[in-house]
Amino acid sequence: MRLDTLLAGHAMRRPDHTALVFGATRLSYAQLNDGVRRVAAGLHRLGVRAGDRVLLFLPNGVEFVQAEYAVFALGAIAVPVNVRLTSGEVEHMFSDSQPCVAIYHAGGRAAVAAGLAHVPQCRRVVVGPVFEGETDYSGLLDGPDVVLPEVPPEPDDCMIMYTSGTTGKPKGAIITHANMIVQNVFMHSLEWDIGADDRYLAINPLAHRAGCARLFNALGLGGTLVVMERFDAEKALELIQRERITVTGLVPTVIRMLLPFVRKDTSRCVSLRKIIVSTEAFPVELKREVLELLPQAEIHSLFGSTEALVTNLGHAEQFSHPASVGRPLPGVEVRIVDDAGDDVPLGEVGELLVRSGTPGRWATIRGYYRRPEATAEAIRNGWVHTGDMARMDADAYLYIVDRKKDMVLSGGYNIYSKEVEQALGAHPDISEAAVIGVPDPVYGESVAAFVILREGAVVDAEQVIEHCRERLAGYKKPKHVFFVESLPRNTLGKVLKNDLRAMAGKKLDA
């Protein structure tokens, strides 16, 4: 089963149902599938064959959806790249994936220039005005709808998605059609009760995992996908109201940005019935306010990564188990192990391992592209080693304590930065906080906290430390507190702890 065959099947069964909405453009399933086939035929004329990589450097829009599904229809592999990345980051992805074709918007020409230098044979397809040596994307659409070549059933690789790269160069995770269909069609529909009659809003870039989820939810289940070009809080609410959106995926940061507008008029969101939250910890008080304002909506918190989909915390569990990321999804096995690879006793902390059948077939990736050593390190005997430190209770609820590499070792004690961050987040005057370990001449490492205060708040470092002292063992409290206006993040919104370590080093040296 393939993503493109699901789309073609919906085009046969419900050809007139709206598949995609972007701005003033509305495409039925028949129209979208026809465009996909035409673009696929055009890419085939350019030499794209099964197994080839096609890099997509496109903003959210109709072209992104058409092009990605066209790549799938040829048995080729899409390499979606976020257009907010720097030219240096894009260059790495060109060099690593070695695409035979790159599809980009004319406005992104400068950003892909250095990357294209690494693959001089790469054909260039441009949305917008073309230069010499480039192919006009619209010309692909104008070509005839021809019989496409038969795609071999194996391998069924469909995408290479680059990990966030908070440390080192990003790795290309090999994702299969089976991965995307099992996760976004079967698992999500069962867990969240979503389907063909839902209308899905994609706020995130479609090149991101969260954006992909809404794309494959909607077009995999035969629903309607509404895509925002870029996030704007007020425009998002306008879309929710006008398009009668029933399902959307949000991160807590986005929810905070939406709330001032929701408070003014909750009726704009009356159609929302499912809010999928991922990527960040979801504070309980924020959940309460969302549900007080939108009592008709259900919240589901999804936990996973590019490498593996792991758990879901259902709507009824949001307050009964607020600190948990949920229980493993059906078909997902988990283990919590010590450094020797042995299972730890129930309730104790260890590294989280995930398995779901053969890697690449269900909920875990097949491996890393051109990285056999990294693949062998991350996937051992079918188990994905996540690098997350976790514990599980007697009812199989999973609790993420920290990233293994973010652990602070002070005076022989393990300090999990997430625990300190949660304590800081409970302070009424602290909006956000991030914790790292910094060198300490006595204890090896000590805790440093970067803190963002709420508007108008006046708090000093000693008050912050005392607040933590009341909630944590003494050795866990921050030794250093740095007040900042923002935290450095990558394009997925994750806090860049390496950047914080560099900032802390400069502050401590000063």
Buried (B, 14 or more C-beta within 10 A) or exposed (E): EBBBBBBBBBBEEBBEBBBBBBEEEEBBBBBBBBBBBBBBBBBBEBEBEBEBBBBBBBBBBBBBBBBBBBBBBBBBBBBBBBBBBEEEBBBBBBBBBBBBBBBBBEEBBEBBEBBBEBBEEBBBBBBBEBEEEBBBBEEBBEBEEEEBBEBEEEBBBBBBBBBBBBEEBBBBBBBBBBBBBBBBBBBBBEBBEBBBEBBBBBBBBBBBBBBBBBBBBBBBBBBBBBBBEEBEBEEBBEBBBEBEBBBBBBBBEBBBBBBEBBEEEBEBBBBBBBBBBBBBBBBEEBBEBBBEBBEEBBBBBBBBBBBBBBBBBBBEBBEEBBEBBBBBBEBBEBBBBEEEBEEBEEEEBBBBBBBBBEBBBBBBBBBBBBBEEBBEEBBEEBBBBBBBBBBBEEEEBBBBBBBBEBBBEBEEEEBBBBBBBBBBBBBEBBEBBBBBBBEBEEBBBBBBBBBBBEEEEEBEBEEBBEBBBEBBEEBBBBBBBBBBEEBBBBBBBBBBBBBBBEBBEEEEEE
